[in-house]
């Protein structure tokens, strides 16, 4: 299958990405993908989970933009929010089984 992607025209690839984005079976947004990869990497390496503040400062995005990214990932079942045990104001973002 993967070799067929190279034979696709730009328009075919564009339609594929739109279809995948609409079905939400795969994360196609670049910022969402970064958050998903970072969350999973931290999980695999037993590192401290990421949170909204970390995403905001690392990606240099506004709080509303980061909140939308996180809300979409949580709503679509890729991330699970969990309150920090050290500071109840902080919401850690953990990868879900779907991820």
Secondary structure, DSSP 8 states (H G I E B T S, - for coil): -HHHHHHS-HHHHHHHHHHHHHHTSS--SHHHHHHHHHHHHHHHTT---EEHHHHHHHHT--HHHHHHHHHHHHHTTSEEEEE-SS-TT-EEEEE-S--
